[in-house]
Amino acid sequence: MNLADYGFIPTMVPEGCSGIPARITAVHKERYELICEYGPTFGRLKSSIYYLNGLEEFPTTGDFVLINYNPSGDSQIIKTLERKSFFSRRDPTPGRGEQAVAANFDYVFIMQSLNFDFNLKRMERYLTLAWQSGAVPVVILTKADLVEDYSEQMRAAQRVASGADVYAISAITGFGLNMLEDYLKPGKTIVFLGSSGVGKSSLVNALAGQEFMEVNDIREDDSRGRHTTTHRQLIRLQNGAMIIDTPGMRELGMWDVSTGLGEAFSDVESYIGLCKFSDCRHQTEPGCAVKAAIMSGELSEERWESYLQLKREAKYSDDKAGYLRQKQQWHKDIAKWSKQRKKNGGFKKR
């Protein structure tokens, strides 16, 4: 088995490190599926390195690691190699912080279906996290065979996904799949993101030309799936490209998205630096370029509110105490302003 077929480059291993390189292809709680020069195997983390001393990042699907290979049982994972891209979200379990989703991928296929799942707010959220990961986002609108006209959705998606390509496809009929060939190159890895029932598993099977993933029926009442994918899994296609399929995620909380916000909302941030005052809060200050853009229609208020919402979520994740203090002060400012308005006769009965 040649690990180079899975994207491995020998320079990934720092000088002086021992162990055999491997790539994680799936994670099952505390047990990992691996591929190495000896073929597929399983592994577990070395406790003294990962749990007791906390010297290494906990690996996830797509990570390259070093292992002590065991031909007769589980190998021992001893080091997580440096990542070129990394996708994480806020762990939905309270108090657990960041949750790894995938690593070492080149593209993020952000998938929404054109019939029931089309949601621009969710798309903005996925785009922000995708840009933050260090990879290139691509918006894939699935199930084009189920709608007569999707031109309005395409235009809306293109407005939101500034800087990212947008494609409409059908995994059932094969429509549009040829437009994805430029991304499916040998050694390249693509991570699929989308809600349950959006058609991730169907697209994997269509691109692979065989039934790699189980595809469940869609509920008739809301056209949503039943979480076909239960864990993150790396699949290598016959043409040498790799796909990381992820379970449908009901909640995708912000974590560190300082870079991702700037990329996903470049249209919004282009106005922020044009305000008269450098410390403009974009509320009632004179010379605010953001408010002027909203008033003129150049920037939609909905787009601005989406930006603020994701920024607030990121602030909450990064500094919960600071966020709550800021929120408390904001409520005090609103109460003070409202009281002043009443005192000045700003609220009059009609």
Secondary structure, 3 states (H helix, E strand, C coil): CCHHHHCCCHHHCCCCCCCEEEEEEEEECCEEEEEECCEEEEEEECHHHHHHCCCCCCCCCCCEEEEECCCCCCEEEEEECCCCCEEEEECCCCCCCEEEEEECCCEEEEEEECCCCCCHHHHHHHHHHHHHHCCEEEEEEECHHHCCCCHHHHHHHHHHCCCCEEEECCCCCCCCHHHHHHHCCCCCEEEEECCCCCCHHHHHHHHHCCCCCCCCCCCCCCCCCCCCCCCCEEEECCCCCEEEECCCCCCCECCCCHHHHHHHCHHHHHHHCCCCCCCCCCCCCCCCHHHHHHHHCCCCHHHHHHHHHHHHHHHHHHCHHHHHHHHHHHHHHHHHHHHHHHHCCCCCCC
